[in-house]
Amino acid sequence: MTSTPAPYRLFIDGAWRDGGDGSYPVVNPATEEVVGHAPEASAADVDAAVAAAREAFVTWSRTSPAERAGVLDRVADALLRHSEELVPLLQAETGATIKVASSMQVPVAAERFRRYARGALEPALTAFAPHPVAASPLAAGGLTNAAAARRPVGVVGCITSYNFPIVNLAGKLAPALAMGNTVVAKPAPQDPLGCLRLGEIFEEAGAPPGIFNVVTGSGAATGAALVASPDVDMISFTGSTAVGRRIAADGGPTMKRLLMELGGKGAGIVLADADLGAAIPAIGSTWAFHSGQICTAPTRALVHESRYEEAVAGLARFAAALPVGDPLSPSTVVGPLITALHRDRVEAHIAGALAEGALLVAGGTRKEHAGSSPALPATGFYVAPTLLADVTPAMAVAREEVFGPVVVVIPFRDEDEAVAIANSTDFGLYDYVFSADTARAYALAARLRTGNVGINTAQRHPETPFGGFKQSGVGRDGGSYGLNAYSELQALVWQS
């Protein structure tokens, strides 16, 4: 694979072009050094990408499922062939630990392309039993037949998050292409370089020009142009609820189809009979997995009052045992946050909680951590694993998404109170229930206003529908649900 020139270029209609508005630096969150320069797309660049996708849609939407499957399989093959080149780039621009970068980036993205290569071959037609219909002024009577067919939506704008750039993009791009749509991708501004390299992967896989296009930008203008375009039929977005609201409003005039995975404020409900040996590592994954930069994290530990002190002590020990530092070190578990701005935002949440009366059990801001041993690295955007006790449900840190390595612990008296606290935020993406009685946990899950519930585990299942209640999103993807998400239904009726 030929190396993309530096600065990187936009990938539009199977060709590379400079950004119309120049370029901007992408910074390594651990070293604060420049990884590369990403192109700054102009409005004309976005228009060109959308036009290329619109033109390619005419042919791609009519290709056979087997042909689409072949392209996606070849993309997966090419990703794995170039893993050794892509992993260091993805690690550098995301700041992920080397363990996360090597195991959760390229291999997972490749598997998503592979999954939807199979998905392209899934039946897209549902037949209904013949139905006798009497004659009417509308038509003659007869035995009426019908079927529902899934059809591609058209041109899909995919706007992705920074935590898992190519994985998140693959989760949108692969099912969209499998269904016959074409795509214009707009990666997160913080780490778009790996997503640009996907253009080369598609070239190597022999993908038709225009089915996949990438435009990048340092601010909101690029994504806004994509949302505003009358030639974009659907927006698939992963990111904050605030941005999701703007997309919904701006896409309304052109009746954009929307798939949005937004913020989360996961509750980990620990019942009195729970096994803390399972609950504490699951809740501690907020710290241990990508420094808490994951929307499904159980950031609120809701603990029965009889186990509260025990749980706080266990979580404190767990946090203290997590190595923080250089993400290239195999022993590091907690690396940096994505930017200095985001680090400052997370620290502001911690400081605000302390001002409201929360108790700092572990971690804290750089102010609290100064002079401690081991100290946080002097370079990079680090926040130590932070545990806050004596938190009330009304505190901002218990209601707003922090998106960092911060866990709050809140006691409850009974299940009714636990459910009330869990459901008290604007979010409803992923909650967890820990109990020795799985039937009890199952019954409690039905009362939670959330799109996903983990019972005694933080593990995921790739075929389940994924999405949120309330302000955590609109729609569902994952498994075969992803094919439905990127489809329109067309009813077909005929008489025997």
C-alpha positions in Angstrom: 0.0 0.0 0.0 1.4 3.4 -1.0 1.8 5.7 1.9 -0.6 8.6 2.0 1.3 11.9 1.4 1.9 14.2 4.4 -0.2 16.2 5.0 -2.9 13.7 4.5 -5.5 14.3 1.7 -9.2 14.0 1.4 -10.5 10.8 -0.3 -13.2 11.7 -2.8 -14.5 9.7 -5.8 -11.6 7.2 -5.5 -9.0 10.0 -5.8 -6.9 12.1 -3.3 -7.2 15.9 -3.1 -5.9 18.6 -0.8 -8.3 20.2 1.6 -9.8 23.4 0.1 -9.2 25.2 3.4 -5.7 23.9 4.1 -4.8 21.5 6.9 -4.6 21.3 10.7 -2.3 19.4 13.1 -3.4 16.1 14.8 -1.7 15.8 18.2 -0.6 12.7 20.1 -2.4 12.9 23.5 0.5 11.2 25.4 3.5 13.1 23.9 1.7 16.3 22.7 3.7 16.0 19.5 2.1 16.3 16.0 1.3 13.0 14.5 0.3 14.4 11.1 -1.7 17.1 9.4 -5.3 16.4 8.4 -7.0 18.2 5.5 -9.4 21.0 6.3 -12.3 20.4 3.9 -14.1 23.3 2.3 -17.8 23.5 1.6 -16.9 22.7 -2.1 -15.0 19.6 -0.9 -18.1 18.4 0.9 -20.3 19.1 -2.1 -17.9 17.1 -4.3 -17.9 14.1 -1.9 -21.7 14.1 -1.8 -22.0 14.4 -5.6 -19.5 11.5 -6.0 -21.6 9.4 -3.6 -24.8 10.3 -5.3 -23.5 9.3 -8.7 -22.0 6.0 -7.4 -25.3 5.1 -5.7 -27.0 4.6 -9.1 -24.7 1.7 -9.9 -23.8 0.4 -6.4 -27.4 0.1 -5.3 -28.0 -2.2 -8.2 -25.0 -4.5 -7.7 -25.7 -8.0 -6.6 -25.5 -8.8 -2.8 -22.7 -11.2 -3.6 -20.7 -8.4 -5.3 -21.1 -6.1 -2.4 -20.1 -8.9 0.0 -17.0 -9.5 -2.0 -15.9 -5.9 -1.7 -16.5 -5.9 2.1 -14.5 -9.2 2.5 -11.6 -7.7 0.5 -11.6 -4.6 2.7 -11.4 -6.8 5.8 -8.5 -8.7 4.3 -6.6 -5.5 3.4 -7.1 -4.1 6.9 -5.6 -7.1 8.5 -2.7 -7.2 6.0 -1.8 -3.6 6.9 -2.4 -3.9 10.7 1.2 -3.4 11.5 1.1 0.0 9.8 -2.3 1.1 11.0 -2.0 0.2 14.7 0.9 2.6 15.5 -0.9 5.4 13.7 -4.2 4.7 15.5 -2.4 4.4 18.9 -0.6 7.7 18.3 -3.6 9.8 17.3 -6.0 8.3 19.9 -3.6 8.0 22.9 -5.0 4.5 23.5 -2.9 2.0 25.4 -1.0 -0.4 23.1 -3.2 -3.2 24.4 -6.4 -1.4 23.4 -4.9 -0.1 20.1 -3.7 -3.6 19.0 -6.7 -5.7 20.1 -9.7 -3.3 19.8 -9.0 -1.2 16.7 -8.0 -3.0 13.5 -9.1 -6.5 14.3 -12.6 -5.3 15.4 -12.9 -3.1 12.4 -12.0 -6.0 10.1 -14.6 -8.2 11.8 -17.3 -5.6 11.2 -16.6 -5.6 7.5 -16.6 -9.4 7.6 -19.9 -9.5 9.5 -21.6 -7.3 7.0 -20.2 -9.1 4.0 -22.3 -11.9 5.4 -25.1 -9.4 6.1 -25.2 -8.4 2.4 -26.4 -12.0 1.7 -29.2 -12.0 4.3 -32.7 -12.0 2.9 -34.1 -8.6 2.2 -37.6 -9.7 1.3 -40.4 -10.7 3.7 -43.4 -12.3 2.2 -47.0 -12.1 3.7 -49.6 -14.8 3.4 -52.2 -14.2 0.6 -55.2 -12.3 1.8 -58.7 -12.4 0.2 -59.9 -8.9 -0.5 -63.4 -8.0 -1.6 -64.1 -5.8 -4.6 -64.4 -2.1 -3.9 -64.5 1.1 -5.8 -60.8 1.1 -5.6 -60.1 -2.2 -7.4 -61.5 -5.6 -8.3 -61.6 -8.3 -5.6 -59.2 -11.2 -5.5 -56.6 -13.0 -3.6 -54.1 -10.3 -2.8 -50.4 -11.0 -2.2 -47.8 -8.7 -0.6 -44.1 -8.5 0.4 -42.0 -6.0 2.2 -38.5 -5.3 0.7 -35.6 -3.6 2.4 -34.2 -0.9 0.0 -31.1 1.3 0.4 -31.7 4.7 1.9 -29.3 6.5 -0.5 -26.4 8.6 0.4 -25.4 8.3 4.1 -23.3 10.8 6.0 -21.4 9.0 8.7 -20.1 11.4 11.5 -18.0 9.4 14.0 -16.6 9.7 17.5 -12.9 10.0 18.5 -12.7 7.1 21.0 -12.6 4.2 18.4 -12.2 6.0 15.1 -12.0 3.2 12.5 -14.1 0.7 14.6 -16.9 3.3 14.9 -16.7 4.1 11.2 -16.6 0.4 10.2 -19.8 -0.2 12.3 -21.6 2.4 10.1 -19.9 2.0 6.8 -20.1 -1.8 6.5 -23.8 -2.2 7.0 -24.6 0.9 4.9 -22.6 -0.5 2.0 -23.9 -4.0 2.5 -27.4 -2.6 1.9 -26.4 -0.7 -1.3 -26.0 2.8 0.1 -23.0 5.0 -0.5 -21.2 6.9 2.2 -19.5 10.2 2.9 -17.6 9.9 6.2 -16.7 12.8 8.5 -14.4 11.4 11.2 -13.9 13.2 14.6 -11.5 16.1 14.2 -9.1 14.8 17.0 -8.0 11.6 15.2 -9.1 11.3 11.6 -5.8 10.0 10.1 -6.6 6.3 10.3 -10.0 6.9 8.7 -8.3 8.7 5.8 -6.0 5.6 5.4 -9.2 3.6 4.9 -9.4 5.2 1.5 -6.2 3.3 0.5 -7.7 0.1 1.9 -10.7 0.6 -0.3 -8.5 1.3 -3.3 -6.5 -1.9 -2.6 -9.8 -3.9 -2.3 -10.9 -2.8 -5.7 -14.0 -0.9 -4.4 -15.8 1.2 -7.0 -15.0 4.9 -6.8 -17.4 7.1 -4.9 -19.0 4.4 -2.7 -16.8 5.6 0.2 -15.6 9.2 0.6 -13.8 10.9 3.5 -13.9 14.6 4.4 -12.2 16.0 7.5 -12.2 19.2 9.4 -11.0 20.7 12.7 -14.4 22.2 13.6 -18.1 21.8 13.1 -18.4 23.3 9.6 -17.6 20.1 7.7 -20.2 18.0 9.5 -22.7 20.8 9.3 -22.3 21.0 5.5 -22.9 17.3 5.3 -26.1 17.5 7.4 -27.4 20.5 5.5 -26.9 18.9 2.0 -30.2 18.1 0.3 -28.4 15.2 -1.5 -27.6 13.4 1.8 -30.5 11.1 2.7 -29.4 9.9 6.1 -27.1 10.9 8.9 -25.5 8.3 11.2 -23.9 10.0 14.1 -22.0 8.9 17.2 -21.1 11.6 19.7 -22.5 14.0 22.3 -26.2 14.6 22.9 -25.7 18.3 22.4 -24.4 17.8 18.9 -27.1 15.2 18.2 -29.7 17.8 19.0 -28.2 20.2 16.5 -28.1 17.5 13.8 -31.7 16.6 14.4 -32.7 20.3 14.1 -30.5 21.0 11.0 -31.5 17.8 9.3 -35.2 18.4 9.8 -35.8 20.7 6.8 -34.6 17.9 4.4 -36.3 15.1 6.4 -33.0 13.3 7.0 -33.2 9.7 8.3 -31.3 9.6 11.5 -29.4 7.0 13.4 -27.8 8.6 16.5 -25.8 7.0 19.4 -25.4 9.8 21.9 -24.3 10.2 25.5 -24.6 7.8 28.4 -24.5 7.9 32.2 -24.5 4.2 32.9 -25.7 2.9 36.3 -24.1 -0.1 37.8 -26.8 -1.3 40.3 -25.2 -3.5 43.1 -27.9 -5.3 45.0 -27.4 -6.5 48.5 -26.7 -10.1 47.4 -24.3 -9.1 44.6 -20.9 -10.7 44.2 -18.5 -7.7 44.6 -15.8 -9.8 42.9 -17.8 -9.4 39.7 -19.2 -6.0 40.2 -16.1 -4.1 41.1 -14.0 -5.0 38.0 -17.1 -4.3 35.8 -17.6 -0.9 37.3 -13.8 -0.4 37.4 -13.8 -0.8 33.6 -14.7 2.9 33.6 -11.1 3.5 34.5 -9.4 0.5 32.9 -10.9 0.7 29.4 -9.7 3.6 27.3 -9.6 6.0 30.3 -13.3 6.1 30.7 -13.8 7.5 27.2 -16.7 5.2 26.4 -20.4 6.0 26.5 -21.5 2.7 27.9 -19.3 2.9 31.0 -20.9 2.2 34.4 -19.9 5.6 35.8 -22.5 5.6 38.5 -22.1 2.8 41.1 -25.5 2.5 42.8 -24.8 0.3 45.8 -27.2 -1.1 48.4 -26.6 0.6 51.7 -25.6 -2.6 53.4 -22.7 -3.1 50.9 -21.8 0.6 50.5 -18.6 0.9 52.6 -17.4 -2.5 51.3 -17.9 -1.4 47.7 -16.2 1.9 48.2 -13.2 0.3 49.7 -13.0 -2.3 47.0 -13.3 0.2 44.2 -10.6 2.3 45.9 -8.2 -0.7 45.9 -9.1 -1.4 42.3 -8.3 2.2 41.2 -5.0 2.3 43.1 -3.8 -0.8 41.4 -4.2 0.5 37.8 -0.9 1.7 36.3 -1.2 5.1 34.7 1.3 6.4 32.2 2.9 5.8 28.8 0.4 4.1 26.6 3.2 2.3 24.7 4.2 0.4 27.8 2.6 -3.0 27.9 1.9 -2.6 31.7 0.0 0.7 31.3 -3.8 0.4 31.8 -4.8 4.1 32.0 -3.5 6.3 29.3 -4.3 10.0 28.5 -7.5 11.7 27.5 -7.8 12.8 23.9 -7.0 16.5 24.3 -6.0 19.1 26.9 -9.4 20.7 26.5 -11.2 17.4 27.4 -8.8 16.8 30.3 -9.7 20.3 31.6 -13.4 19.5 31.2 -13.1 16.3 33.2 -11.1 18.1 35.9 -13.8 20.7 36.1 -16.4 18.0 36.7 -14.3 16.6 39.6 -13.7 20.0 41.1 -17.4 20.8 40.8 -18.3 17.6 42.6 -15.9 18.4 45.5 -17.4 21.8 45.8 -20.9 20.3 46.1 -19.7 18.1 48.9 -18.5 14.8 47.3 -15.7 13.0 49.0 -12.6 12.3 47.0 -11.6 8.7 47.7 -9.0 8.2 44.9 -7.5 10.3 42.1 -8.7 13.9 41.6 -7.4 16.8 39.5 -3.8 17.7 39.0 -4.1 20.0 42.0 -5.1 17.1 44.4 -2.6 14.7 42.7 0.4 17.1 42.8 3.3 15.6 44.8 1.6 12.2 45.0 3.5 9.0 44.3 3.4 7.9 41.6 2.9 11.3 40.0 1.0 11.8 36.7 3.2 12.2 33.7 4.3 15.8 33.1 3.6 15.5 29.4 0.2 14.4 28.1 -3.4 14.9 28.9 -3.8 12.6 32.0 -6.4 12.3 34.7 -5.9 9.7 37.4 -8.6 7.1 38.1 -11.0 9.1 40.3 -13.5 7.7 42.8 -16.0 10.0 44.4 -18.2 8.9 47.4 -20.9 10.8 49.3 -22.4 11.7 46.0 -26.1 12.5 45.7 -28.3 12.0 42.6 -28.8 15.7 42.3 -25.1 16.5 41.9 -24.0 17.5 38.3 -21.3 14.7 38.4 -24.1 12.2 38.9 -26.3 13.6 36.1 -23.9 14.7 33.3 -21.7 12.6 31.1 -18.1 13.1 32.1 -16.5 10.8 29.5 -13.4 10.2 31.5 -12.0 8.0 34.3 -14.4 9.1 37.0 -16.8 6.8 39.0 -19.3 8.1 41.6 -20.8 5.9 44.3 -24.4 6.5 45.5 -26.2 4.4 48.2 -29.8 3.2 47.9 -32.2 1.6 50.4 -34.3 -0.6 48.2 -34.9 -1.5 44.6 -37.5 1.2 44.1 -35.0 3.8 45.0 -32.3 2.2 42.9 -34.5 2.3 39.9 -35.6 5.9 40.6 -31.9 7.0 40.8 -30.9 5.0 37.7 -33.7 6.5 35.6 -33.2 10.1 37.0 -30.8 11.3 34.3 -31.6 12.4 30.7 -29.6 9.4 29.4 -30.5 5.8 28.9 -27.8 3.9 27.0 -26.4 1.1 29.1 -27.0 0.1 32.7 -25.9 -3.0 34.7 -27.4 -5.1 37.4 -25.4 -7.2 39.8 -27.2 -9.8 41.9 -26.8 -13.5 42.9 -30.4 -14.0 41.7 -30.5 -13.6 37.9 -34.3 -13.8 37.8 -34.4 -10.8 40.2 -31.9 -8.9 38.1 -33.9 -9.7 34.9 -37.1 -8.3 36.5 -35.3 -5.2 37.7 -33.9 -4.6 34.2 -37.4 -4.3 32.8 -37.9 -1.2 35.0 -34.8 0.6 33.7 -35.3 3.1 30.9 -32.2 2.1 29.0 -31.4 0.5 25.7 -29.0 -2.1 27.1 -28.6 -3.9 30.4 -25.7 -6.1 31.5 -26.5 -8.7 34.1 -23.4 -9.5 36.2 -21.1 -8.6 33.4 -19.8 -5.8 31.3 -19.3 -8.1 28.3 -21.1 -7.3 25.0 -22.9 -9.5 22.4 -22.3 -8.3 18.8 -25.7 -9.3 17.5 -27.9 -7.4 19.9 -29.7 -4.2 19.0 -27.6 -1.3 20.2 -28.9 2.2 21.0 -30.5 4.3 23.7 -33.6 5.5 25.3 -34.4 9.2 26.0 -31.5 11.5 25.0 -29.1 8.7 24.5 -30.1 8.3 20.9 -32.4 7.4 18.1 -32.6 4.0 16.3 -30.7 0.8 16.7 -27.8 -0.9 15.0 -25.7 -4.0 15.6 -26.0 -7.4 14.0 -28.8 -7.7 11.5 -30.4 -4.6 13.1 -27.7 -2.6 11.4 -29.0 -3.7 8.1 -32.5 -2.5 9.1 -31.0 0.8 10.2 -29.6 1.6 6.8 -32.7 0.5 4.9 -36.1 1.9 3.9 -39.0 -0.5 3.7 -41.0 -0.8 0.5 -44.3 -2.6 0.4 -45.1 -4.6 -2.8 -48.7 -5.7 -3.5 -50.2 -7.7 -6.3 -53.2 -9.9 -7.0 -53.3 -13.5 -8.1 
